[in-house]
């Protein structure tokens, strides 16, 4: 069969020859390097050379070459040019062992990260906590290939395997924690525990994968109960606020009360000491008076009487008259003054 072509082709005309015509021309073509045996032996040699050359391969800097012989891995090769037996004897696989791969659980990025659009996957993100509360957890897993042969030959659908194992690990960790802990201060511990559990699962599979990180993207209650959780969170904030205010009031009142108590205690101690000292002084004075009294009883009695009268009647004018002379003095009572007072 011949087709129509525009312009002059390599066969000297616009009409393309069929395959049989091309082969006949090649058979009749005499070239020095073909020798006396003709075209087909040389063609076989070229095909063999090309087949042998197909075993040449290159490994990129971020790759590791895994050569398999009849489907079984036999060796690994480092970055650079290498050779393996042509197919079907050997073949090479080149996984990117330095690349950090990313798995999304509970959501999917739409249109690339730069657009910032996501699609929720509730079947993956809704999980049960320790108290059987439902929490919505979306997270990403970052991992690298640690053993290329195990990664390629021990598991199939590696990304799906990592995603399923990560989801199982996170559900297990969520089931060990209370929802309040997951929503607030316990996020970092949940991430670390999920990472360790995921690594244990993958090691059990012999997956040849190293988990770099498990990062929670969003953690919140389901949309159906979001309002109730907001009310609970608001009530807890009010509780914390009132507790802080009470602590503040306590910190203000207690020092003042303690200071006043210390002042009263010090005043009481001072009063006690003054009373003790005063009593000791009274005792000392009494003992001194007692000693003088024993030495001169009448004089001491008179002196005590006079001193007592001075204390009792400090504002009254007093005239002291000796007993013998007092019998000759006319007593005088100022009645007029007393009468005026009565009026």
C-alpha positions in Angstrom: 0.0 0.0 0.0 1.2 3.5 -0.8 0.2 6.8 0.6 0.3 10.3 -0.8 2.9 12.7 0.6 3.7 16.3 -0.2 7.1 17.2 -1.6 10.0 15.0 -2.7 10.6 12.2 -0.2 13.8 10.2 0.4 12.7 7.7 -2.4 12.9 10.4 -5.0 9.1 11.1 -5.4 6.1 12.2 -3.6 4.6 8.7 -3.4 5.8 6.6 -0.4 6.7 2.9 -1.2 5.3 0.0 0.7 7.3 -2.1 3.1 8.0 -4.9 0.7 9.5 -2.5 -1.8 11.8 -1.0 1.0 13.0 -4.5 2.0 13.8 -5.4 -1.7 15.8 -2.2 -2.1 17.8 -2.9 1.1 18.5 -6.4 0.0 20.0 -5.2 -3.3 21.9 -2.4 -1.5 25.7 -3.1 -1.6 27.6 -1.5 1.3 31.2 -2.3 2.1 30.7 -2.9 5.9 28.0 -5.6 5.2 30.5 -8.0 3.7 29.7 -10.8 1.4 26.9 -12.3 3.5 24.4 -9.5 2.7 22.0 -7.5 4.8 20.2 -9.9 7.2 23.3 -11.1 9.1 24.4 -7.6 9.7 20.9 -6.6 10.8 20.9 -9.5 13.3 24.2 -8.3 14.7 22.9 -4.7 15.0 19.8 -5.9 16.8 21.9 -8.0 19.2 24.1 -5.0 19.9 21.1 -2.8 20.5 19.6 -5.5 22.8 22.9 -5.7 24.8 23.1 -1.9 24.9 19.6 -1.8 26.4 21.1 -3.0 29.7 22.8 0.4 30.2 21.0 2.6 32.7 21.6 5.6 34.9 20.6 6.2 38.5 19.8 9.8 39.5 21.3 11.3 42.7 18.0 11.0 44.6 17.5 7.4 43.5 18.7 3.9 44.3 18.9 1.3 41.6 17.4 -2.1 42.5 18.3 -4.8 39.9 16.0 -7.8 39.7 16.7 -11.0 37.9 13.6 -12.9 36.7 11.6 -10.8 39.2 13.8 -11.3 42.2 16.0 -8.5 43.6 19.7 -9.4 43.3 21.6 -6.2 44.0 21.4 -2.4 44.5 23.4 0.3 42.7 24.3 3.8 43.7 23.8 6.9 41.6 25.6 7.0 38.2 25.8 4.8 35.1 25.5 1.0 35.4 24.8 -2.1 33.4 22.4 -5.0 33.9 21.6 -8.0 31.7 19.1 -7.1 29.0 15.5 -8.0 29.3 14.0 -10.5 30.0 16.9 -11.6 32.2 17.3 -8.5 34.4 15.5 -5.2 34.9 16.1 -2.2 37.1 13.8 -0.2 39.4 14.8 3.2 40.6 12.8 4.4 43.7 13.5 7.9 45.0 15.0 7.1 48.4 15.8 10.7 49.5 12.4 12.2 48.7 10.1 12.9 51.6 6.6 11.7 50.5 3.4 13.0 51.9 0.1 11.2 52.6 -3.1 13.1 53.5 -5.6 11.4 55.9 -9.1 12.9 56.4 -8.8 15.4 53.6 -7.5 15.8 50.0 -5.9 18.8 48.4 -7.7 20.0 45.4 -5.8 21.8 42.5 -2.4 21.9 44.3 -1.2 23.3 47.6 -0.9 26.9 46.2 -4.7 27.1 45.7 -5.4 26.2 49.4 -8.5 24.2 48.6 -9.3 21.0 50.4 -12.0 18.3 50.3 -13.0 16.6 53.5 -13.1 12.8 53.8 -15.2 12.2 56.9 -14.9 8.4 56.6 -11.2 8.8 57.5 -11.3 11.8 59.9 -14.1 10.9 62.3 -12.7 9.0 65.3 -13.9 7.8 68.7 -12.1 9.0 71.9 -11.7 7.3 75.2 -15.1 8.4 76.5 -16.7 7.4 73.1 -17.0 11.0 72.0 -16.6 11.7 68.3 -13.7 14.0 67.1 -12.8 15.1 63.6 -9.0 14.7 63.1 -7.2 15.5 59.8 -3.5 14.9 59.6 -0.6 14.3 57.2 2.1 11.7 57.2 5.6 12.3 55.9 7.8 9.3 55.2 11.0 8.2 53.4 12.2 4.9 52.0 14.7 3.3 54.4 15.1 0.0 52.6 14.4 0.0 48.9 14.2 -3.8 48.5 11.7 -4.2 51.3 9.7 -1.2 50.1 9.4 -2.6 46.5 8.9 -6.3 47.2 7.3 -6.7 50.7 4.2 -4.5 50.2 2.0 -3.5 47.3 0.4 -0.1 46.9 2.8 1.5 49.3 1.0 4.9 49.6 -2.3 3.2 50.4 -0.6 0.9 52.9 0.9 3.9 54.7 -2.5 5.7 54.7 -4.4 2.8 56.0 -1.8 2.1 58.7 -1.7 5.8 59.7 -5.5 5.9 60.0 -5.4 2.8 62.2 -2.6 4.1 64.4 -4.4 7.5 64.9 -7.7 5.7 65.8 -5.9 3.7 68.4 -4.2 6.7 69.9 -7.5 8.7 69.9 -9.2 5.9 71.7 -6.7 6.2 74.5 -7.3 10.0 75.1 -10.1 12.2 76.3 -11.5 14.6 73.8 -10.6 17.7 75.9 -7.0 16.5 75.9 -7.0 16.1 72.1 -8.6 19.4 71.5 -6.3 21.4 73.8 -2.9 20.7 75.3 -2.5 17.0 74.2 -2.0 17.5 70.5 1.8 17.2 70.5 1.7 14.0 72.6 -1.0 12.6 70.2 1.2 13.3 67.2 4.2 11.7 68.8 2.3 8.6 69.9 0.7 8.2 66.5 4.1 8.4 64.8 5.6 5.8 67.1 2.6 3.5 66.6 2.6 3.9 62.8 6.4 3.1 62.7 5.7 -0.1 64.7 3.0 -1.2 62.3 5.1 -0.5 59.2 8.1 -2.3 60.8 5.8 -5.3 61.4 4.9 -5.3 57.7 8.6 -5.1 56.7 7.7 -2.1 54.6 11.2 -0.5 54.5 9.7 2.9 55.4 10.9 5.5 57.9 8.1 7.8 59.3 9.5 11.3 59.4 6.5 13.0 61.0 2.8 12.8 61.8 1.3 16.3 61.9 -2.3 17.1 62.9 -3.8 19.7 60.5 -7.2 20.3 62.2 -8.9 18.9 65.3 -12.4 19.8 66.1 -15.8 18.2 67.2 -18.2 17.1 64.5 -20.2 19.9 62.9 -23.5 18.6 64.4 -22.3 19.2 67.9 -20.0 22.2 67.3 -22.3 24.6 69.1 -22.5 22.5 72.2 -18.8 22.2 72.4 -18.4 25.9 72.0 -20.8 26.4 74.9 -18.7 24.0 77.0 -15.5 25.7 76.1 -17.1 29.1 77.0 -18.2 27.7 80.3 -14.8 26.4 81.0 -13.3 29.8 80.1 -15.8 31.5 82.5 -14.8 29.0 85.2 -11.1 29.6 84.7 -11.8 33.4 84.8 -13.7 33.2 88.1 -11.1 31.0 89.6 -8.4 33.5 88.7 -10.4 36.3 90.1 -10.9 34.4 93.3 -7.2 33.7 93.5 -6.5 37.4 92.9 -9.0 38.4 95.7 -7.4 35.8 98.0 -3.9 37.1 97.3 -5.1 40.6 98.1 -7.0 39.9 101.3 -4.8 37.2 102.9 -1.6 39.4 103.1 -3.7 42.2 104.6 -5.4 39.9 107.1 -2.1 38.3 108.0 -0.5 41.8 108.5 -3.4 42.8 110.8 -3.2 39.6 112.7 0.6 40.1 113.2 -0.1 43.6 114.4 -2.7 42.5 116.9 -0.3 39.7 118.1 2.5 42.2 118.5 0.3 44.6 120.4 -0.8 41.8 122.7 2.7 40.7 123.3 3.7 44.3 124.1 0.7 44.8 126.4 1.6 41.5 128.1 5.2 42.6 128.6 4.1 46.0 129.9 1.7 44.5 132.4 4.3 42.0 133.6 6.8 44.8 134.0 4.2 47.0 135.8 3.2 44.2 138.1 6.9 43.5 138.8 7.3 47.2 139.7 4.3 47.1 141.9 5.5 44.1 143.7 8.9 45.6 144.1 7.4 48.9 145.4 5.1 46.9 147.8 8.0 45.0 149.2 9.9 48.2 149.8 6.9 49.7 151.5 6.4 46.6 153.5 10.0 46.7 154.6 9.6 50.4 155.7 6.4 49.5 157.4 8.0 46.9 159.5 10.6 49.3 160.5 8.2 52.2 161.4 4.6 51.1 161.3 2.9 54.3 162.5 4.9 56.7 160.4 4.4 54.4 157.4 0.6 54.2 158.0 0.4 58.0 158.2 2.4 58.5 155.1 0.3 56.0 153.2 -2.9 57.6 154.5 -1.7 61.0 153.3 -0.6 59.7 149.9 -3.9 57.9 149.5 -5.9 61.1 150.4 -3.8 63.0 147.8 -4.7 60.5 145.2 -8.4 60.5 146.2 -8.9 64.2 146.6 -6.5 65.8 144.1 -8.6 68.9 143.4 -9.8 69.7 147.0 -7.9 72.3 149.0 -6.7 70.5 152.1 -5.5 71.8 155.4 -3.7 69.4 157.6 -3.9 70.1 161.4 -2.2 68.2 164.1 -4.5 66.3 166.3 -3.9 68.3 169.5 -4.4 71.7 167.8 -7.4 70.5 165.9 -9.5 70.3 169.0 -9.3 74.0 169.5 -10.3 74.9 165.9 -13.8 75.8 165.0 -15.1 73.7 162.2 -16.4 75.8 159.3 -18.8 74.5 156.7 -19.3 76.7 153.6 -23.1 76.2 153.4 -23.6 79.2 151.1 -21.5 77.7 148.4 -23.2 74.3 148.7 -26.6 76.0 148.6 -25.7 77.9 145.4 -24.6 74.6 143.8 -28.0 73.0 144.7 -29.8 76.0 143.1 
